Amino acid sequence: MEIVFLDLEEVLRIHADQVGRYGGSGQIRDKGLLESAVAMPQAGFGGQAMHSDLFEMAAAYLYHLIMNHPFVDGNKRTGTVCALAFLRLNGIRFQTDNPALADFVMAVAQGQKNKHQIARFLKQHSGSQDESAGPSIP
């Protein structure tokens, strides 16, 4: 199965949706940092991918969209939704309650979690698309 990545336009649509729903500025603060964050899940060196599995790739979306802070507002929301959308596009359903996810994302934004910890969290709270047990986030 070929991996489906989000492109810049999809990330911009997700950001617009998040600020439209929950408020904030729709402006880009730094386009270069945005492009860098969007490219990170696919990044490699010497023909080797920097991120070894789908959870590490999803973690790269979440981590870099939050830490690069490319938007004026909505970086945490956009990074989170992009990570979860990436997993879903690739057949993985994320399952946890919203408070646990919100607390974890805040810890990422405060520099308390690295990409490996994010990948582990995502993996621990995920199942295949056909699993329906527990609450899920679309």
C-alpha positions, 0 to 999 in steps of 0.5 A, a space after each residue: 500500500 502506498 502511503 498517502 501524505 497531506 500536501 500544502 493545500 490540504 493542510 491549508 484547508 484543515 487550518 481554515 476549517 479549524 479557525 472557521 470553527 473555533 476562531 482565530 486568525 487565518 493568516 500564515 505567519 511564516 510560509 517557509 516554516 509551514 512548507 518545512 512542517 508539511 514536508 517533514 513526514 516525507 523527509 529522508 536522507 540518502 534514500 532512507 526515510 527519516 520516519 520509519 512508520 505511519 505513526 512517526 510520520 503522523 507525529 512529524 505533522 503534529 510536532 512540526 506544525 505545532 513547534 514551527 508555529 507557521 500560523 498566527 493562530 490554530 497551530 495546535 489544532 491544525 497539527 493535531 487534525 493533520 496527524 489524525 487525518 494522515 492516519 485515517 487516510 492510511 487506514 488507521 483510526 485514532 481512539 481516545 477521549 478529547 481531554 487526554 488528547 488535549 492534555 497531550 497536545 498541550 504537553 507537546 506545545 510546551 516542549 515536554 514531548 518529542 516526536 518518538 513520544 508522540 508516535 508512541 502515544 498515537 500508536 497506543 491509541 489507534 486501531 485499524 479502520 474497521 475497529 469500532 470499540 471506544 470513542 474515536 476522533 474522525 
